């Protein structure tokens, strides 16, 4: 999903970084976490994985999570700096 575009290049670049971080986080979740067999409502690192593989999963997910938070904060800061958050939002009607 790539639905937003900005007329300011700094804001656009920051949003692209945020979007990439969201994709990275999603990819890591899909790679390292599986649906829990007990109720199907939770994702977890499979308990049968050895310590090395489990640690790798935790590290990769944590790294992606921290990167996502950093990119989100950066995007908000840059968007606010360029007053993107103060502009009127325009909806493009569906044809």
N, C-alpha and C positions, 0 to 999 in steps of 0.2 A: 504494500500500500504506500503510495507516494503521491499524496493529494495536495500538499501545500507548496506554494511557490512565493517567493518574496522579491520585491523590487530592489531591495538593498543587498549587495553582494556579500557583505559580512554576515548578515542575518541568514541569507541563503546557504552560505558555506557552513555556518554553525548548525543550521537545521539538517543539512546533509550529514554532518558528523553525528548528530543525535540519532538520525534515522539509521545510520550504519551501526551505532552502538545498540540500538533496539534489535536490529537483525542479529548482531553478534550474541546478545543475551538470549534471544529466542533459539538460535542455533545450538548454543551450549545446553540450554534446558532440554531441547529435543534429543540431543546426543547423550546426555548423561543422566537424565531423570526419566523414570518409567512410571506408568500408572500403577498405583498400589493395588494389589490383587484383592485386598480385604473388602474394600467398598468402592473402588474405582473413582473416588473423589479427590484423591491426593496423588501427587507426584513425589517420588523419592528415588534416591540413589539405591540401586538394587542391593539388598543386604548380602547377597552371595558373592559380591565383588570382594576381592582381596583388599588389604589396607592400601596398597600402592595405587590401585585403580580408583578406589574411593577417594583417596587424598587428591589425586589428579582431578577428579570430578569436582570436588569441593573447591579446589584452587581455581579451576577454570571458570566455574560459575561465580565465585566471589570476585574474581578479576573482572569479569564481564559486568557484574552488578555495579562495582565501583566505577567502571568506565561509563556506564549508562548514567549514573548519578552525576558524574563530572560533566558529561556532555549536556545533560539536561540543565544543570546549573549555568553552564556556559551559554547555552541558548537563551535562557531567561535573561541573563545579564546583558547579552548583546541585543536581544530584542527590545529590552527596556531602554538601553542606551540609544537605540535608533527610533524609539517611541512607537514601535510596532504595536505594543500593547495599548496604545492610546488612539489608534486609528479605527475608523468605523469598519466593521466587517461587511464584506459584500458577498452575497450568495449568488452564484450563477444558476439561473433557472434551468431545469432539465428540459431538454427538447423532446 
